[in-house]
Amino acid sequence: MVLASLGHEVTEATLRTLCDCTVFGTEALKAVDAMRQFGFPSTTKQTCTMEDLRQQLQGGHWPIVFVNTLPITGQRNAHAMVVVEVGSAQLTIYDPLDGERVLPQATFLTAWARMHNLALLIQR
């Protein structure tokens, strides 16, 4: 979804290979390296705020956040999701495993805080 919006059609399988994804997920730095290989040299991983996510969306970017799924699913896993919309009480996210879904903001914030509010910002 994120790369397609930037003009790069890439399969999920290709992304997993380039990011060296394992059954435990993808490390943020490996994802940064993969995005830089795709021609996005200014891609960074950052500790962000909700306002940072809003600003990224307003600028036409899709932040990828790293969360611990325990507050969301009851299972403790590191996972990455794309933020689609930030509302006052909820967020719409795109989960590569489950598709688009809406999460209460409090649940999202707890899950995101467990991963230190880490986000991948893909930039040219």
TIVO-2410 file (N, C-alpha, C; in nm, 3 decimals):
# residues 124
REC num residu      c1      c2      c3 atome chaine
REC   1      M   0.081  -0.118   0.000     N      A
REC   1      M   0.000   0.000   0.000    CA      A
REC   1      M   0.086   0.126   0.000     C      A
REC   2      V   0.183   0.132   0.090     N      A
REC   2      V   0.267   0.251   0.101    CA      A
REC   2      V   0.351   0.269  -0.025     C      A
REC   3      L   0.419   0.165  -0.067     N      A
REC   3      L   0.502   0.176  -0.187    CA      A
REC   3      L   0.418   0.198  -0.312     C      A
REC   4      A   0.301   0.136  -0.319     N      A
REC   4      A   0.213   0.156  -0.434    CA      A
REC   4      A   0.173   0.302  -0.446     C      A
REC   5      S   0.150   0.367  -0.333     N      A
REC   5      S   0.113   0.509  -0.336    CA      A
REC   5      S   0.228   0.596  -0.386     C      A
REC   6      L   0.349   0.541  -0.382     N      A
REC   6      L   0.468   0.613  -0.428    CA      A
REC   6      L   0.513   0.565  -0.566     C      A
REC   7      G   0.429   0.484  -0.630     N      A
REC   7      G   0.458   0.441  -0.766    CA      A
REC   7      G   0.538   0.313  -0.778     C      A
REC   8      H   0.552   0.238  -0.669     N      A
REC   8      H   0.626   0.111  -0.672    CA      A
REC   8      H   0.532  -0.003  -0.636     C      A
REC   9      E   0.504  -0.088  -0.733     N      A
REC   9      E   0.422  -0.207  -0.707    CA      A
REC   9      E   0.516  -0.320  -0.668     C      A
REC  10      V   0.506  -0.365  -0.545     N      A
REC  10      V   0.594  -0.470  -0.492    CA      A
REC  10      V   0.507  -0.571  -0.418     C      A
REC  11      T   0.533  -0.698  -0.440     N      A
REC  11      T   0.455  -0.800  -0.370    CA      A
REC  11      T   0.497  -0.808  -0.224     C      A
REC  12      E   0.405  -0.857  -0.144     N      A
REC  12      E   0.433  -0.877  -0.002    CA      A
REC  12      E   0.552  -0.973   0.016     C      A
REC  13      A   0.558  -1.077  -0.067     N      A
REC  13      A   0.667  -1.174  -0.058    CA      A
REC  13      A   0.802  -1.108  -0.085     C      A
REC  14      T   0.807  -1.019  -0.184     N      A
REC  14      T   0.931  -0.948  -0.215    CA      A
REC  14      T   0.972  -0.859  -0.099     C      A
REC  15      L   0.875  -0.789  -0.042     N      A
REC  15      L   0.905  -0.702   0.073    CA      A
REC  15      L   0.959  -0.783   0.191     C      A
REC  16      R   0.896  -0.896   0.217     N      A
REC  16      R   0.942  -0.979   0.329    CA      A
REC  16      R   1.086  -1.025   0.308     C      A
REC  17      T   1.119  -1.060   0.185     N      A
REC  17      T   1.255  -1.103   0.154    CA      A
REC  17      T   1.354  -0.989   0.172     C      A
REC  18      L   1.323  -0.872   0.114     N      A
REC  18      L   1.414  -0.758   0.123    CA      A
REC  18      L   1.432  -0.708   0.266     C      A
REC  19      C   1.327  -0.720   0.346     N      A
REC  19      C   1.334  -0.676   0.486    CA      A
REC  19      C   1.388  -0.784   0.578     C      A
REC  20      D   1.422  -0.900   0.522     N      A
REC  20      D   1.471  -1.013   0.601    CA      A
REC  20      D   1.372  -1.047   0.713     C      A
REC  21      C   1.245  -1.052   0.675     N      A
REC  21      C   1.137  -1.079   0.769    CA      A
REC  21      C   1.146  -1.223   0.819     C      A
REC  22      T   1.123  -1.241   0.947     N      A
REC  22      T   1.121  -1.375   1.007    CA      A
REC  22      T   0.983  -1.399   1.066     C      A
REC  23      V   0.963  -1.515   1.127     N      A
REC  23      V   0.836  -1.543   1.194    CA      A
REC  23      V   0.813  -1.447   1.309     C      A
REC  24      F   0.918  -1.380   1.354     N      A
REC  24      F   0.906  -1.284   1.463    CA      A
REC  24      F   0.883  -1.142   1.413     C      A
REC  25      G   0.877  -1.123   1.281     N      A
REC  25      G   0.851  -0.991   1.225    CA      A
REC  25      G   0.972  -0.933   1.155     C      A
REC  26      T   0.970  -0.802   1.141     N      A
REC  26      T   1.075  -0.729   1.071    CA      A
REC  26      T   1.136  -0.627   1.163     C      A
REC  27      E   1.267  -0.621   1.166     N      A
REC  27      E   1.335  -0.518   1.243    CA      A
REC  27      E   1.325  -0.386   1.168     C      A
REC  28      A   1.305  -0.278   1.243     N      A
REC  28      A   1.286  -0.146   1.181    CA      A
REC  28      A   1.405  -0.107   1.093     C      A
REC  29      L   1.526  -0.130   1.140     N      A
REC  29      L   1.643  -0.090   1.060    CA      A
REC  29      L   1.653  -0.167   0.929     C      A
REC  30      K   1.613  -0.293   0.930     N      A
REC  30      K   1.614  -0.371   0.806    CA      A
REC  30      K   1.509  -0.318   0.708     C      A
REC  31      A   1.396  -0.272   0.761     N      A
REC  31      A   1.294  -0.211   0.675    CA      A
REC  31      A   1.345  -0.080   0.617     C      A
REC  32      V   1.415  -0.001   0.698     N      A
REC  32      V   1.474   0.124   0.648    CA      A
REC  32      V   1.571   0.095   0.535     C      A
REC  33      D   1.659  -0.003   0.555     N      A
REC  33      D   1.756  -0.039   0.451    CA      A
REC  33      D   1.686  -0.082   0.322     C      A
REC  34      A   1.579  -0.160   0.335     N      A
REC  34      A   1.505  -0.206   0.216    CA      A
REC  34      A   1.444  -0.088   0.141     C      A
REC  35      M   1.387   0.007   0.214     N      A
REC  35      M   1.326   0.123   0.149    CA      A
REC  35      M   1.431   0.210   0.079     C      A
REC  36      R   1.547   0.217   0.137     N      A
REC  36      R   1.655   0.293   0.074    CA      A
REC  36      R   1.699   0.225  -0.055     C      A
REC  37      Q   1.698   0.090  -0.058     N      A
REC  37      Q   1.730   0.016  -0.180    CA      A
REC  37      Q   1.627   0.043  -0.290     C      A
REC  38      F   1.503   0.072  -0.251     N      A
REC  38      F   1.397   0.102  -0.347    CA      A
REC  38      F   1.403   0.245  -0.398     C      A
REC  39      G   1.499   0.323  -0.351     N      A
REC  39      G   1.511   0.460  -0.400    CA      A
REC  39      G   1.449   0.565  -0.310     C      A
REC  40      F   1.438   0.534  -0.182     N      A
REC  40      F   1.386   0.629  -0.085    CA      A
REC  40      F   1.493   0.656   0.021     C      A
REC  41      P   1.598   0.731  -0.018     N      A
REC  41      P   1.716   0.747   0.067    CA      A
REC  41      P   1.692   0.824   0.197     C      A
REC  42      S   1.584   0.900   0.204     N      A
REC  42      S   1.557   0.977   0.326    CA      A
REC  42      S   1.467   0.905   0.424     C      A
REC  43      T   1.440   0.777   0.399     N      A
REC  43      T   1.357   0.698   0.489    CA      A
REC  43      T   1.425   0.687   0.625     C      A
REC  44      T   1.346   0.704   0.731     N      A
REC  44      T   1.399   0.698   0.867    CA      A
REC  44      T   1.306   0.618   0.957     C      A
REC  45      K   1.361   0.575   1.068     N      A
REC  45      K   1.278   0.524   1.178    CA      A
REC  45      K   1.290   0.628   1.287     C      A
REC  46      Q   1.177   0.663   1.347     N      A
REC  46      Q   1.176   0.768   1.447    CA      A
REC  46      Q   1.080   0.735   1.559     C      A
REC  47      T   1.106   0.792   1.674     N      A
REC  47      T   1.009   0.792   1.781    CA      A
REC  47      T   0.917   0.909   1.753     C      A
REC  48      C   0.788   0.883   1.741     N      A
REC  48      C   0.693   0.985   1.699    CA      A
REC  48      C   0.584   1.008   1.803     C      A
REC  49      T   0.507   1.113   1.780     N      A
REC  49      T   0.389   1.144   1.859    CA      A
REC  49      T   0.267   1.127   1.769     C      A
REC  50      M   0.148   1.133   1.828     N      A
REC  50      M   0.026   1.128   1.747    CA      A
REC  50      M   0.023   1.246   1.650     C      A
REC  51      E   0.069   1.361   1.695     N      A
REC  51      E   0.072   1.478   1.607    CA      A
REC  51      E   0.165   1.454   1.488     C      A
REC  52      D   0.278   1.387   1.512     N      A
REC  52      D   0.369   1.352   1.401    CA      A
REC  52      D   0.296   1.265   1.299     C      A
REC  53      L   0.218   1.168   1.347     N      A
REC  53      L   0.144   1.080   1.256    CA      A
REC  53      L   0.044   1.161   1.174     C      A
REC  54      R  -0.028   1.252   1.241     N      A
REC  54      R  -0.124   1.338   1.170    CA      A
REC  54      R  -0.055   1.420   1.062     C      A
REC  55      Q   0.059   1.478   1.096     N      A
REC  55      Q   0.132   1.561   1.000    CA      A
REC  55      Q   0.180   1.479   0.881     C      A
REC  56      Q   0.226   1.358   0.906     N      A
REC  56      Q   0.268   1.271   0.797    CA      A
REC  56      Q   0.151   1.243   0.702     C      A
REC  57      L   0.035   1.212   0.760     N      A
REC  57      L  -0.083   1.185   0.678    CA      A
REC  57      L  -0.125   1.309   0.599     C      A
REC  58      Q  -0.123   1.425   0.664     N      A
REC  58      Q  -0.160   1.549   0.595    CA      A
REC  58      Q  -0.063   1.581   0.482     C      A
REC  59      G   0.062   1.537   0.495     N      A
REC  59      G   0.162   1.559   0.391    CA      A
REC  59      G   0.157   1.454   0.281     C      A
REC  60      G   0.059   1.363   0.288     N      A
REC  60      G   0.045   1.261   0.185    CA      A
REC  60      G   0.131   1.138   0.206     C      A
REC  61      H   0.183   1.120   0.327     N      A
REC  61      H   0.267   1.005   0.359    CA      A
REC  61      H   0.188   0.906   0.444     C      A
REC  62      W   0.229   0.781   0.440     N      A
REC  62      W   0.165   0.674   0.518    CA      A
REC  62      W   0.266   0.622   0.620     C      A
REC  63      P   0.261   0.668   0.745     N      A
REC  63      P   0.355   0.618   0.845    CA      A
REC  63      P   0.328   0.471   0.878     C      A
REC  64      I   0.436   0.397   0.892     N      A
REC  64      I   0.427   0.257   0.932    CA      A
REC  64      I   0.470   0.253   1.078     C      A
REC  65      V   0.380   0.207   1.164     N      A
REC  65      V   0.409   0.204   1.307    CA      A
REC  65      V   0.438   0.062   1.352     C      A
REC  66      F   0.523   0.053   1.452     N      A
REC  66      F   0.556  -0.076   1.512    CA      A
REC  66      F   0.481  -0.085   1.645     C      A
REC  67      V   0.405  -0.192   1.662     N      A
REC  67      V   0.324  -0.210   1.783    CA      A
REC  67      V   0.351  -0.346   1.844     C      A
REC  68      N   0.316  -0.359   1.971     N      A
REC  68      N   0.309  -0.488   2.036    CA      A
REC  68      N   0.162  -0.524   2.036     C      A
REC  69      T   0.127  -0.638   1.980     N      A
REC  69      T  -0.015  -0.671   1.960    CA      A
REC  69      T  -0.088  -0.716   2.086     C      A
REC  70      L  -0.022  -0.727   2.200     N      A
REC  70      L  -0.088  -0.774   2.321    CA      A
REC  70      L  -0.217  -0.696   2.352     C      A
REC  71      P  -0.215  -0.563   2.353     N      A
REC  71      P  -0.340  -0.490   2.382    CA      A
REC  71      P  -0.446  -0.502   2.272     C      A
REC  72      I  -0.404  -0.542   2.153     N      A
REC  72      I  -0.497  -0.549   2.039    CA      A
REC  72      I  -0.558  -0.687   2.025     C      A
REC  73      T  -0.474  -0.791   2.032     N      A
REC  73      T  -0.520  -0.928   2.006    CA      A
REC  73      T  -0.511  -1.021   2.126     C      A
REC  74      G  -0.442  -0.976   2.231     N      A
REC  74      G  -0.420  -1.063   2.345    CA      A
REC  74      G  -0.297  -1.151   2.332     C      A
REC  75      Q  -0.227  -1.139   2.218     N      A
REC  75      Q  -0.104  -1.214   2.195    CA      A
REC  75      Q   0.012  -1.117   2.185     C      A
REC  76      R   0.121  -1.149   2.251     N      A
REC  76      R   0.237  -1.060   2.255    CA      A
REC  76      R   0.327  -1.085   2.134     C      A
REC  77      N   0.316  -0.998   2.034     N      A
REC  77      N   0.400  -1.004   1.915    CA      A
REC  77      N   0.435  -0.863   1.871     C      A
REC  78      A   0.554  -0.847   1.816     N      A
REC  78      A   0.589  -0.721   1.751    CA      A
REC  78      A   0.529  -0.726   1.612     C      A
REC  79      H   0.473  -0.613   1.569     N      A
REC  79      H   0.402  -0.612   1.441    CA      A
REC  79      H   0.407  -0.471   1.382     C      A
REC  80      A   0.401  -0.462   1.251     N      A
REC  80      A   0.399  -0.332   1.182    CA      A
REC  80      A   0.264  -0.312   1.115     C      A
REC  81      M   0.214  -0.188   1.121     N      A
REC  81      M   0.087  -0.151   1.060    CA      A
REC  81      M   0.101  -0.014   0.996     C      A
REC  82      V   0.020   0.012   0.896     N      A
REC  82      V   0.018   0.142   0.829    CA      A
REC  82      V  -0.094   0.226   0.889     C      A
REC  83      V  -0.063   0.348   0.928     N      A
REC  83      V  -0.166   0.439   0.978    CA      A
REC  83      V  -0.235   0.502   0.857     C      A
REC  84      V  -0.367   0.489   0.851     N      A
REC  84      V  -0.446   0.540   0.740    CA      A
REC  84      V  -0.516   0.670   0.778     C      A
REC  85      E  -0.563   0.677   0.902     N      A
REC  85      E  -0.635   0.796   0.948    CA      A
REC  85      E  -0.625   0.805   1.099     C      A
REC  86      V  -0.609   0.927   1.149     N      A
REC  86      V  -0.606   0.952   1.293    CA      A
REC  86      V  -0.727   1.037   1.328     C      A
REC  87      G  -0.818   0.981   1.406     N      A
REC  87      G  -0.935   1.055   1.452    CA      A
REC  87      G  -0.916   1.098   1.596     C      A
REC  88      S  -1.017   1.162   1.652     N      A
REC  88      S  -1.004   1.210   1.790    CA      A
REC  88      S  -1.010   1.096   1.892     C      A
REC  89      A  -1.081   0.988   1.860     N      A
REC  89      A  -1.095   0.878   1.955    CA      A
REC  89      A  -1.053   0.743   1.898     C      A
REC  90      Q  -1.019   0.739   1.769     N      A
REC  90      Q  -0.982   0.612   1.707    CA      A
REC  90      Q  -0.888   0.635   1.591     C      A
REC  91      L  -0.824   0.526   1.549     N      A
REC  91      L  -0.735   0.529   1.433    CA      A
REC  91      L  -0.779   0.422   1.335     C      A
REC  92      T  -0.764   0.451   1.209     N      A
REC  92      T  -0.782   0.350   1.106    CA      A
REC  92      T  -0.642   0.307   1.065     C      A
REC  93      I  -0.620   0.179   1.070     N      A
REC  93      I  -0.489   0.125   1.034    CA      A
REC  93      I  -0.508   0.018   0.928     C      A
REC  94      Y  -0.401  -0.005   0.853     N      A
REC  94      Y  -0.400  -0.117   0.759    CA      A
REC  94      Y  -0.301  -0.218   0.815     C      A
REC  95      D  -0.353  -0.335   0.846     N      A
REC  95      D  -0.273  -0.444   0.901    CA      A
REC  95      D  -0.247  -0.543   0.788     C      A
REC  96      P  -0.120  -0.569   0.754     N      A
REC  96      P  -0.092  -0.662   0.644    CA      A
REC  96      P  -0.153  -0.800   0.664     C      A
REC  97      L  -0.180  -0.837   0.789     N      A
REC  97      L  -0.239  -0.969   0.815    CA      A
REC  97      L  -0.391  -0.967   0.810     C      A
REC  98      D  -0.452  -0.857   0.856     N      A
REC  98      D  -0.598  -0.852   0.872    CA      A
REC  98      D  -0.668  -0.745   0.789     C      A
REC  99      G  -0.593  -0.669   0.710     N      A
REC  99      G  -0.655  -0.564   0.630    CA      A
REC  99      G  -0.684  -0.439   0.712     C      A
REC 100      E  -0.772  -0.355   0.658     N      A
REC 100      E  -0.802  -0.229   0.724    CA      A
REC 100      E  -0.894  -0.252   0.844     C      A
REC 101      R  -0.864  -0.182   0.952     N      A
REC 101      R  -0.947  -0.193   1.072    CA      A
REC 101      R  -0.938  -0.066   1.153     C      A
REC 102      V  -1.032  -0.049   1.243     N      A
REC 102      V  -1.037   0.068   1.330    CA      A
REC 102      V  -1.003   0.023   1.471     C      A
REC 103      L  -0.913   0.099   1.535     N      A
REC 103      L  -0.875   0.071   1.673    CA      A
REC 103      L  -0.908   0.191   1.760     C      A
REC 104      P  -0.955   0.166   1.883     N      A
REC 104      P  -0.970   0.277   1.976    CA      A
REC 104      P  -0.832   0.340   2.000     C      A
REC 105      Q  -0.829   0.472   2.011     N      A
REC 105      Q  -0.701   0.540   2.027    CA      A
REC 105      Q  -0.625   0.490   2.151     C      A
REC 106      A  -0.696   0.466   2.260     N      A
REC 106      A  -0.629   0.421   2.383    CA      A
REC 106      A  -0.561   0.286   2.362     C      A
REC 107      T  -0.626   0.195   2.291     N      A
REC 107      T  -0.568   0.064   2.263    CA      A
REC 107      T  -0.444   0.079   2.176     C      A
REC 108      F  -0.457   0.160   2.070     N      A
REC 108      F  -0.343   0.184   1.982    CA      A
REC 108      F  -0.226   0.244   2.059     C      A
REC 109      L  -0.253   0.346   2.139     N      A
REC 109      L  -0.144   0.413   2.212    CA      A
REC 109      L  -0.071   0.318   2.305     C      A
REC 110      T  -0.145   0.229   2.370     N      A
REC 110      T  -0.082   0.130   2.458    CA      A
REC 110      T   0.006   0.035   2.378     C      A
REC 111      A  -0.047  -0.016   2.267     N      A
REC 111      A   0.029  -0.109   2.183    CA      A
REC 111      A   0.152  -0.043   2.123     C      A
REC 112      W   0.138   0.082   2.081     N      A
REC 112      W   0.249   0.156   2.019    CA      A
REC 112      W   0.354   0.192   2.123     C      A
REC 113      A   0.311   0.232   2.242     N      A
REC 113      A   0.405   0.268   2.349    CA      A
REC 113      A   0.494   0.150   2.387     C      A
REC 114      R   0.440   0.029   2.378     N      A
REC 114      R   0.520  -0.090   2.410    CA      A
REC 114      R   0.636  -0.109   2.312     C      A
REC 115      M   0.630  -0.040   2.197     N      A
REC 115      M   0.739  -0.043   2.099    CA      A
REC 115      M   0.804   0.096   2.089     C      A
REC 116      H   0.789   0.174   2.195     N      A
REC 116      H   0.855   0.304   2.208    CA      A
REC 116      H   0.812   0.405   2.102     C      A
REC 117      N   0.686   0.396   2.058     N      A
REC 117      N   0.629   0.490   1.960    CA      A
REC 117      N   0.713   0.499   1.833     C      A
REC 118      L   0.762   0.386   1.791     N      A
REC 118      L   0.849   0.378   1.674    CA      A
REC 118      L   0.766   0.380   1.545     C      A
REC 119      A   0.813   0.459   1.449     N      A
REC 119      A   0.747   0.467   1.318    CA      A
REC 119      A   0.852   0.469   1.208     C      A
REC 120      L   0.817   0.410   1.097     N      A
REC 120      L   0.900   0.413   0.976    CA      A
REC 120      L   0.839   0.518   0.884     C      A
REC 121      L   0.919   0.617   0.846     N      A
REC 121      L   0.873   0.725   0.760    CA      A
REC 121      L   0.945   0.714   0.627     C      A
REC 122      I   0.872   0.675   0.524     N      A
REC 122      I   0.931   0.653   0.392    CA      A
REC 122      I   0.933   0.785   0.316     C      A
REC 123      Q   1.052   0.831   0.282     N      A
REC 123      Q   1.071   0.961   0.217    CA      A
REC 123      Q   1.173   0.946   0.103     C      A
REC 124      R   1.155   1.023   0.000     N      A
REC 124      R   1.251   1.025  -0.112    CA      A
REC 124      R   1.378   1.096  -0.073     C      A
***
